[in-house]
Amino acid sequence: MAATAVNRPVPPATNKLTSADDEQQLKKGIAEFYNASSGMWEDIWGEHMHHGYYDSDDVVQLSDHRCAQIRMVEEALRFASLSDDPEKKPRTIVDVGCGIGGSSRYLAKKYGAECFGITLSTVQAERAQALAAAQGLADKASFQVADALNQPFPDGKFDLVWSMESGEHMPDKLKFVSELTRVAAPGATIIIVTWCHRDLLPTENSLRPDEQKILNKISSSFYLPAWCSTADYVKLLESLSLQDIKTADWSGNVAPFWPAVIKTALSWKGITSLLRSGWKSIRGAMVMPLMIEGFKKDIIKFSIITCKKPE
């Protein structure tokens, strides 16, 4: 779990689709995918729609995947050096790509903060709000349907900008990180946890065809645009003059996750839930073995990238 501090000026990378129509179709597909699959996920895995963080030598934790998902949130906060000092805790937080609001509600309770979650899915936004009310957090956590690339918030609103496994869905990575930066207050922390492809070697201009073939199959089922690397994110953040940029590869720490997801999908409860949720969810389940293959072949990287907006 090595952390890498980076500070070198490099031209920014972008990752755009070819047309506005393509972008709208992608967003429509993402919304429909999560409208269909979120209920199934919650039923089997609970309110946190992201990987778990595992220690390979902790046998008990390896069997408690919901605990591992909470551990992922805490490890991300630790990596970003967020203080538990009451005077330095974030008071306002945006959860970009909030799912059904698991991270938002957890952070609201942990920090006593006001959290705002955004998602493309109407089903997710409504369920997230209902769970906030049920947990007595309606005054602390609110959710709405909104585009991460055009957030409905004023400049400089948030002390913590949080994106847990949503960056991989963004068709324009420069616009994505620019919006994260815009809504961050001066001195705010930005945390991005996302799927990336491996960093390219100095002699490479692209992934190998066999590697790209695997990513293309995953992308078509999970509604992902072209992937980028952790190094690409670093270049983008540097181009926006963000500070204290750190990255780490947590691929090893999430390795038990996809086998566990596949195991639950093949259970009676998983199969019946998949059938009820429809073809989009079934198609997503069919490429889950490719996620395992991608991690084993070091094509896919589970990356955390953190930085601060200058004061």
N, C-alpha and C positions, 0 to 999 in steps of 0.2 A: 504494500500500500504506500508506494513512494509518492511524495508530493514534490512538485516542481514549481519553483518560483520563476517567473519569466518577465523580462523587461527589455524588449528589443523592438525597434520600429520596423514593421513589415507592412507592405501594401495590403489592404483588406481583401478578403475573399467574399464572393457573393454566391448565392445558390437559388436563383430565380427560376420559376417556370417560364415557359415560352410565351404565354399570353394571359390576359386577364380572365378569359373564359376558362383556361386550364386551372387557374387559381381558384375560381369560384366552384368548379367541379370538384376540386380537391377538398375544399372546405365543406361542401355538401356531403361528400363521401365520409369525411371524418365525423360530421354531426350524426349522420345516419348510422354509422358503425357504432358509435357510443350510445346513441339512443337505443339501439338493439341489444347491446352487450352489457351495459352497466349493471342492470338488474341481476343478471347471471353472475357477474363478478362479485357484487356485494353479497349475494346469497351464499357463495362458496368461500370468498376470501375476505369479506368485510369491507370497511369504508375506505381503506387506503389502496388506491389503484396504481401501485408502483412496485418495483422490486423490493425484496428484503435484503438486508445487509447481514452477512453470515461470517462467523469465525469457524474455520474448517475443523478446529479441534473441540468445538463446543457441541457435544452430541445432543444435549437437551434443546439448545437453541435451534439446531438443524431440523427439529421436528415441530417447532413452533413458528410457523411462517408469519402469523400476524404480529408476533413479537419482533420478528426480524424486520418487518415493515416499519414499525415504530423506531427500531434501531437505525434504519436508514435515515429517518428524519433527524434523529439526534446526532448521528455521525456527520451529516451535512452541516448542521449548526456548529458542531465542534470544529470541523475542518475550516469553516469560515471565521473561526475565532470570535463568535458572538458571545459577549460577556453575560454572565448571570447577575452582574451588578444591577440592582433595580434602577439606577440612574442611567444606565446605558442600554437597557432592554428596548427593542423596537416597540413603538406604540401604534404604528400603522403599517400594515402588511398587505401586499397584493400577491395572490396565488394565481399565477398565469398558467392556464390549462389545469383547472382545479379538480377535475373529475367530479366525484360526489362530495368533495369538500373535506376529506379526511385530514389533509395537512393544515388547511385553514382552521378547522376546529381545534386541532392539536396545538397549533401555535397560539391561537386565541386564549386557550386555557393556560398554556405554559407562561405566556408573557402578559396576560391580561390586555392583549392588544386588540385593536379593531382591524379585522381582516376582511378583505374584499376578494372574492374568487370569480374568475371569468372562465367560460367554456363555450364552445360552439354548440354544445348539446343542450337542447331544452329539457330533456329528461334528466340530465345530470344537474342542471341548475335548480330544477324544482325539487329533486331529491335531496340535494345538498342543503337547501333552505329548510326543508322539512326536518332533516336530521339536526340542524342547528336549533330549531325550535324545540325538538324533543329532548335535546341535551341542555336546554336552558341557555343557549348561546345566541338567541335571535338578535340580541342587542350588540353582539360582538362580531358575528360572522354573517356576511350577506353575499349573495351569489346572483349572477346575471349572465345572460347570453351575450357574448361580446367577442370581437376579433382581437387576438393578441397582437396583431400587426397594426391595429388602429384602436388602442385602448381608450375607453370612455372616461379617462381620468386627467386631471390637470397636471401640468409639469410639477415635478418635485414633491409629489404627495406622500411617498412611502419611505419609511425608515428601513424596511426590508423588502426586497423584490425577490420572489421565490418562484422558480420554475422547475417542477419535479417531473421529469419525463414528458415534456410537451415540445421541446425544441425540435425533436425529430420530425414533428408534423409541420414545421414552419417552411413554407415554400421560398421565403426570402430571408436568409439568416442575418443579413445586414440590417434589414428593417426590423427584424425580431429583436436583436440586441440593442438597436437604436431606441426602440420603444421601451425596453426594459430600463435603459439609461434615462430616457426622458422623464419617466414617472418616478424615478428614484430621487429622493431628497439629497442635497449636498451631504456627503459623508455616509450615505446609505450603503448597505451591503447588498450585493446582487449574488444570488446562488442559482446556478444552472446545473441540473443533473440530467444527463441526456445520453441517448444512444449515438455513437459516432462510428465511422469506419476508422481503420488503423491510420496512423500518420504515414504519409508517403515517404519513401526514401529519397535522398537528394537526386538520385538518378531517375526517379519515376515522375511521370506527368499524370498518371491515373492508376487506379487499381487494375489488377490483371483481369482479363475477361471472365475467368472462372469465378473470381471473387465478386465481380459486379453482377454476374448471373444470380448468385445466391441473394444478394441484396435486392435485386430487382423482383425476385419472387416474393420476398418478405414485404417489400414496399407495396406491391399490388394488392396484397391482402390486408395490410394494416394502414393503408392510405397515407403513405409517406412519399414526400418528394425525394429528389436526389439527396444522398447522405453527404455529410462533410466530416472532416477530421477534427480532433481536439485542437490541433495546430491551427486549423482554419478559424476556429472560435477565438483563439488567442490573438490572431492577427486582427480580427474584427474589433475586439475589445481594445487592443492597443490603438487602433485607428480612431477610437472615440475618446482617447486619453484617459481611460480608466486606470485605476491604480491598484497595487497589491494583487496583481493577477496570479492566481495559483490554480494548478490543475493536478488531478490524480486519476489514475486508472483503477477503478474498483471492479474490474471484470471478474477477478478471482473471488471477490467478496459476494458477488451475486450468482456465482456458478450454480448453487443448489436450487435456484429459483425456478428456472424453466422446467427441469425434470419434475419438480413438485407440481407445477401447473399442469403438465401433461398427465401426471398420475391422477390428479383430481378430475381432469377432463374425461378420463377413461373410466371413472367411477360411475355407478348408476345415477347418482345425483348430478354429476357433471354431464353425462350424456343426455339426460332428460332436459337439463337446463339449456344445453346447446341447441337441442331440437326446438325448444320453445322460443329461443331467441332469434332463430332464423339463419338464412344462408350466409349473411355477412359474418356472423360470429363463427359459423362452421368453417368458413374459408380461412378465417384468422387462425382457428385451432389447427388447421391442416398444415400451416407453415411453422408451427412452434418448434418442430424438430430442427428446422433450418436455423432458428435462433441459437440452439445448442451447438450446431455445426459451426455457425459463424463465430461464436465465442471460442470454441475449441481450436479453430484454425487461425485465431487472432485477426479475423477480418473485422469483427464487431468489437467495439470497446464501450464499456460502461463508464462514462466520464463524469467527473464533477469539476466544474469551473467556477471559481469565485473571484470577486473583485470588489472594489469600492469606488464610488463616485467621488471625485475630488470635492473637498469642502468649498 
